Amino acid sequence: MISNQILQSTIDGIKGITRVDLTVADVDGKVLATTMLGQPNLGNTVLDFANSPADSQEIQNSQYIKIYDEQQVEYILISAGAGENAYTVGKMAAFQIQTLLVAYKERFDKDNFIKNLLLDNLLLVDIYGRAKRLHIQTDAKRVVMIVETESGRDSNTLELVKAVLGNSSKEFVTAVDENNVVIVKDLADEQTNKDIDKTAKGIVAFLQKEGLRDIHIAYGTCVNEIKDVSRSYKEAKMALDVGKIFFNERGVIAYSELGIGRLIYQLPIPLCKMFIKEIFDGKSPDDFDEETLVTIHKFFENSLNVSETSRQLFIHRNTLVYRLDKLQKSTGLDLRVFEDAITFKIALMVVKYMKYMESFEY
């Protein structure tokens, strides 16, 4: 469970203080870490000791000490030397590794619990029972954030996200699939979406600095009970998908900001096709020329204000009116009328959604 790198670092540190050489092996005699020059030849000594009833024993001028994980021998520690000093150092090193085992096991158990919590794999009674055993607060304010990068999720991304958040025991960083990193973030009572946005933008900036590209972060609504964390996760997942369709230019998107896009995302494709056929009479907004599309989007951006739109497009007001009249003749919708503008806006979003979904079919 503990990496060989951590084991090596631990015994290197102890040797640096005590000047006693240490070796850690598994129960089959394979050396996992050592401070000795060259690889020590342990032969069958470790295997014989592991199968013996003794917890510690002096063998060939070295102290052999067993390290347990829940009553099972996990490692054998060898402390070079036959004296009391070697034995004391060996026991100290064994205790340190034993403590690491417990800490890593608890961390693994917490990670496993959070994954099952996110995926809604736990009964309500199990959620509160396991949270209590793992010393996880059940009534804290939390939000779930999902981090997606161009290269997908790998161990490096996971470690980078952990690094930017620090080593807070109240925040959990994990992965439930091969694509994304999931953050269950603890919040103070007074923190709002504005604060979450600031944190998310900080993560994006840090990951970009580390060379990652096309980073999207989505988050759900804040919850106050641990049982509702899975709901925040589902909301964040939807925000990630819907955000890529309708807000792709934004690096951070909240579930609460999805608006009508959230409803369109849940429509069946056949119904969308039927709606577009009715609105555009078999045509598609893709058939409009670039000038018309730019005019439409700019008109919506300026809340149907003719004067402001013509100013930003650097055209005469009458030219804009002419374009809108032309569009009305071809579609039957007058964008200067609020109801027609709403219908047209929804139609554009539906077409965008259909194109996005069709891209997954190929």
NORFENNOR-V656104 format. One record per pair of residues at least 12 apart in sequence whose C-alpha atoms are under 10 Angstrom apart, sorted by the first residue. I is the first residue (numbers start at 1). GAP is how many residues later the second one is. If there is no record, write none. Layout:
BEGIN
((I,GAP) (I,GAP))
END
This chain:
BEGIN
((1,73) (1,99) (1,100) (1,101) (1,103) (1,104) (1,107) (2,95) (2,98) (2,99) (2,101) (2,102) (2,103) (3,29) (3,30) (4,20) (4,27) (4,28) (4,29) (4,30) (5,27) (5,28) (6,27) (6,91) (6,94) (7,16) (7,17) (7,25) (7,26) (7,27) (7,89) (7,90) (7,93) (8,14) (8,15) (8,16) (8,24) (8,25) (8,26) (8,27) (9,24) (9,25) (9,26) (10,12) (10,23) (10,83) (10,86) (10,87) (10,90) (11,12) (11,13) (11,22) (11,23) (11,24) (11,66) (11,79) (11,82) (11,83) (11,85) (11,86) (12,21) (12,22) (12,23) (12,24) (13,22) (13,80) (14,21) (14,75) (14,76) (14,78) (14,79) (14,82) (15,20) (15,74) (15,78) (16,19) (17,72) (18,67) (18,68) (18,71) (19,16) (19,67) (19,70) (20,15) (20,16) (20,59) (20,60) (20,61) (20,65) (20,66) (20,69) (20,70) (21,13) (21,14) (21,15) (21,16) (21,41) (21,57) (21,58) (21,59) (21,60) (21,65) (21,68) (21,69) (22,12) (22,13) (22,14) (22,40) (22,41) (22,55) (22,56) (22,57) (22,58) (22,59) (22,64) (22,67) (22,68) (22,71) (23,12) (23,13) (23,16) (23,17) (23,41) (23,53) (23,54) (23,55) (23,56) (23,57) (23,67) (24,40) (24,41) (24,42) (24,43) (24,51) (24,52) (24,53) (24,54) (24,55) (24,69) (24,70) (24,73) (25,17) (25,21) (25,22) (25,41) (25,49) (25,50) (25,51) (25,52) (25,53) (26,20) (26,21) (26,24) (26,40) (26,41) (26,47) (26,48) (26,49) (26,50) (26,51) (27,19) (27,20) (27,21) (27,22) (27,23) (27,24) (27,39) (27,40) (27,46) (27,47) (27,48) (27,49) (28,15) (28,16) (28,17) (28,18) (28,19) (28,20) (28,22) (28,47) (28,48) (29,12) (29,13) (29,14) (29,15) (29,16) (29,17) (29,18) (29,19) (29,20) (29,21) (29,46) (29,47) (30,12) (30,13) (30,16) (30,17) (30,45) (30,46) (31,15) (31,44) (31,45) (31,46) (32,43) (32,44) (33,44) (34,43) (34,44) (36,44) (42,36) (45,14) (45,15) (45,19) (46,13) (46,18) (46,19) (46,20) (46,29) (46,30) (46,31) (46,32) (47,29) (49,15) (49,16) (49,17) (49,27) (50,14) (50,15) (50,16) (50,23) (50,24) (50,25) (50,26) (51,22) (54,12) (55,12) (55,13) (55,18) (55,21) (56,20) (56,21) (56,22) (56,31) (56,34) (56,35) (57,21) (57,30) (58,20) (58,21) (58,22) (58,23) (58,24) (58,25) (58,29) (59,19) (59,21) (59,22) (59,23) (60,20) (60,21) (60,22) (61,18) (61,19) (61,20) (61,21) (61,22) (61,25) (62,15) (62,16) (62,17) (62,18) (62,19) (62,20) (62,21) (62,24) (62,25) (62,28) (63,14) (63,15) (63,16) (63,17) (63,18) (63,19) (63,20) (63,21) (63,23) (63,24) (63,25) (63,26) (63,27) (63,28) (64,12) (64,13) (64,14) (64,15) (64,16) (64,23) (64,26) (64,27) (65,12) (65,13) (65,14) (65,22) (65,25) (65,26) (65,28) (65,29) (66,12) (66,25) (66,28) (66,32) (67,24) (67,26) (67,27) (67,28) (67,29) (67,30) (67,31) (67,34) (68,26) (68,29) (68,30) (68,33) (69,29) (69,32) (69,33) (69,36) (70,31) (70,32) (74,24) (74,27) (75,19) (75,22) (75,23) (76,18) (77,13) (77,14) (77,16) (77,17) (77,20) (78,12) (78,13) (78,15) (78,16) (79,12) (79,14) (79,15) (106,27) (106,28) (106,29) (107,27) (107,62) (107,65) (109,21) (109,25) (110,20) (110,21) (110,23) (110,24) (110,25) (110,26) (110,62) (111,61) (111,62) (111,63) (111,64) (112,62) (112,64) (113,13) (113,14) (113,17) (113,18) (113,21) (114,13) (114,17) (114,58) (114,59) (114,60) (114,61) (114,62) (114,68) (114,69) (114,70) (114,112) (114,115) (114,116) (115,57) (115,58) (115,59) (115,60) (115,61) (115,62) (115,67) (115,115) (116,60) (116,114) (117,109) (117,110) (117,111) (117,112) (117,113) (117,114) (117,116) (118,26) (118,58) (118,64) (118,66) (118,109) (118,110) (118,111) (118,112) (118,113) (118,114) (118,115) (118,116) (119,57) (119,110) (119,111) (119,112) (119,114) (119,115) (120,107) (120,108) (120,109) (120,110) (120,111) (120,113) (120,114) (121,109) (122,105) (123,104) (124,102) (124,103) (125,102) (127,99) (127,100) (128,98) (128,99) (131,95) (136,33) (136,34) (136,90) (137,33) (137,88) (137,89) (138,86) (138,87) (138,88) (138,89) (139,84) (139,85) (139,86) (139,87) (139,88) (140,30) (140,46) (140,47) (140,48) (140,49) (140,83) (140,84) (140,85) (140,86) (141,44) (141,45) (141,46) (141,47) (141,48) (141,49) (141,50) (141,81) (141,82) (141,83) (141,84) (141,85) (141,88) (142,28) (142,29) (142,41) (142,42) (142,43) (142,44) (142,45) (142,46) (142,47) (142,78) (142,79) (142,80) (142,81) (142,82) (142,83) (142,84) (142,86) (142,87) (142,90) (143,40) (143,41) (143,42) (143,43) (143,44) (143,50) (143,53) (143,76) (143,77) (143,78) (143,79) (143,80) (143,81) (143,85) (143,86) (143,87) (143,88) (143,89) (143,90) (143,93) (144,28) (144,29) (144,38) (144,39) (144,40) (144,41) (144,42) (144,74) (144,75) (144,76) (144,77) (144,78) (144,79) (144,85) (144,86) (144,87) (144,88) (144,89) (144,90) (144,91) (144,92) (144,93) (145,28) (145,36) (145,37) (145,38) (145,39) (145,40) (145,51) (145,55) (145,72) (145,73) (145,74) (145,75) (145,76) (145,87) (145,88) (145,90) (145,91) (145,92) (145,94) (145,95) (145,107) (145,108) (145,109) (146,27) (146,28) (146,29) (146,33) (146,34) (146,35) (146,36) (146,37) (146,38) (146,54) (146,70) (146,71) (146,72) (146,73) (146,74) (146,87) (146,90) (146,91) (146,93) (146,94) (146,106) (147,14) (147,28) (147,32) (147,33) (147,34) (147,35) (147,36) (147,53) (147,56) (147,57) (147,68) (147,69) (147,70) (147,71) (147,72) (147,89) (147,90) (147,93) (147,104) (147,105) (148,31) (148,32) (148,33) (148,34) (148,56) (148,65) (148,66) (148,67) (148,68) (148,69) (148,70) (148,92) (148,103) (149,30) (149,31) (149,32) (149,55) (149,58) (149,59) (149,63) (149,64) (149,65) (149,66) (149,67) (149,68) (150,29) (150,62) (150,63) (150,64) (150,65) (150,66) (151,28) (151,29) (151,61) (151,62) (151,63) (151,64) (152,25) (152,26) (152,27) (152,28) (152,29) (152,60) (152,62) (152,63) (153,22) (153,24) (153,25) (153,26) (153,27) (153,28) (154,21) (154,24) (154,25) (154,26) (154,27) (155,20) (155,26) (157,23) (157,24) (157,50) (157,53) (157,55) (158,15) (158,16) (158,17) (158,22) (158,23) (158,24) (158,25) (159,14) (159,15) (159,22) (160,43) (160,46) (160,47) (160,50) (161,12) (161,13) (161,20) (161,21) (161,22) (161,42) (161,43) (161,45) (161,46) (162,12) (162,19) (162,21) (162,41) (163,40) (163,43) (164,35) (164,38) (164,39) (164,40) (164,42) (164,43) (165,18) (165,20) (165,34) (165,37) (165,38) (168,17) (168,18) (169,17) (170,14) (170,15) (170,16) (170,17) (171,12) (171,13) (171,14) (171,15) (171,16) (172,12) (172,13) (172,14) (173,12) (180,36) (180,37) (180,57) (181,36) (182,35) (182,36) (182,37) (182,51) (182,54) (182,55) (183,36) (183,50) (184,35) (184,45) (184,46) (184,48) (184,49) (185,37) (186,36) (186,37) (186,38) (187,35) (187,36) (187,37) (189,35) (191,31) (192,29) (192,30) (193,26) (193,27) (193,28) (193,29) (193,61) (193,63) (196,23) (196,26) (196,56) (196,58) (197,20) (197,21) (197,22) (197,55) (197,56) (197,57) (198,54) (200,16) (200,17) (200,18) (200,19) (200,51) (200,52) (200,53) (201,15) (201,16) (201,50) (201,51) (203,12) (203,14) (204,12) (204,13) (204,47) (204,48) (205,46) (214,34) (214,35) (214,37) (215,35) (215,36) (215,37) (216,24) (216,27) (216,28) (216,32) (216,33) (216,34) (216,35) (216,36) (216,37) (217,19) (217,20) (217,22) (217,23) (217,26) (217,33) (217,34) (217,35) (217,36) (217,37) (218,15) (218,17) (218,18) (218,19) (218,20) (218,21) (218,22) (218,23) (218,24) (218,25) (218,26) (218,33) (218,34) (218,35) (218,36) (218,37) (219,13) (219,14) (219,15) (219,16) (219,17) (219,18) (219,19) (219,20) (219,21) (219,33) (219,34) (219,35) (219,36) (219,37) (220,12) (220,13) (220,14) (220,15) (220,16) (220,17) (220,18) (220,19) (220,20) (220,33) (220,34) (220,35) (220,36) (220,37) (221,12) (221,13) (221,14) (221,15) (221,33) (221,34) (221,35) (232,23) (234,21) (235,19) (235,20) (235,21) (236,17) (236,18) (236,19) (236,20) (237,18) (238,16) (238,17) (238,20) (238,24) (238,27) (238,28) (239,13) (239,14) (239,15) (239,16) (239,17) (239,18) (239,19) (239,22) (239,23) (240,12) (240,13) (240,14) (240,15) (240,18) (241,21) (241,24) (241,115) (242,13) (242,16) (242,17) (242,19) (242,20) (242,21) (242,22) (242,23) (242,24) (242,111) (242,114) (243,12) (243,14) (243,15) (243,18) (243,19) (244,109) (244,112) (245,16) (245,20) (245,104) (245,107) (245,108) (245,109) (245,110) (245,111) (245,112) (246,12) (246,15) (246,16) (246,19) (246,103) (246,104) (246,106) (246,107) (246,110) (247,14) (260,86) (260,89) (261,85) (261,88) (261,89) (261,92) (264,82) (264,83) (264,85) (264,86) (264,89) (264,90) (265,84) (265,85) (265,88) (265,89) (265,92) (266,87) (267,83) (267,86) (267,87) (268,86) (269,81) (269,84) (269,85) (269,88) (269,89) (270,84) (272,75) (272,78) (272,79) (272,81) (272,82) (273,77) (273,78) (273,81) (275,72) (275,75) (275,76) (276,68) (276,70) (276,71) (276,72) (276,74) (276,75) (277,70) (279,52) (279,53) (279,54) (279,64) (279,65) (279,68) (280,50) (280,51) (280,52) (280,53) (280,64) (280,67) (281,49) (281,50) (281,51) (283,47) (283,48) (284,63) (284,64) (284,67) (285,46) (285,59) (285,62) (285,63) (285,66) (285,67) (286,62) (286,65) (286,66) (288,39) (291,32) (292,28) (292,31) (292,32) (292,34) (292,35) (294,19) (295,14) (295,15) (295,18) (295,25) (295,28) (295,29) (296,13) (296,27) (296,28) (296,31) (296,39) (296,45) (296,48) (296,49) (297,12) (297,48) (297,51) (298,12) (298,14) (298,15) (299,13) (299,14) (299,21) (299,25) (299,36) (299,37) (299,42) (300,35) (300,36) (300,41) (300,42) (300,45) (303,33) (303,35) (303,38) (304,31) (304,32) (304,33) (304,34) (304,37) (305,31) (306,12) (306,14) (306,15) (306,18) (306,30) (307,13) (321,15) (324,12) (328,12) (331,13))
END
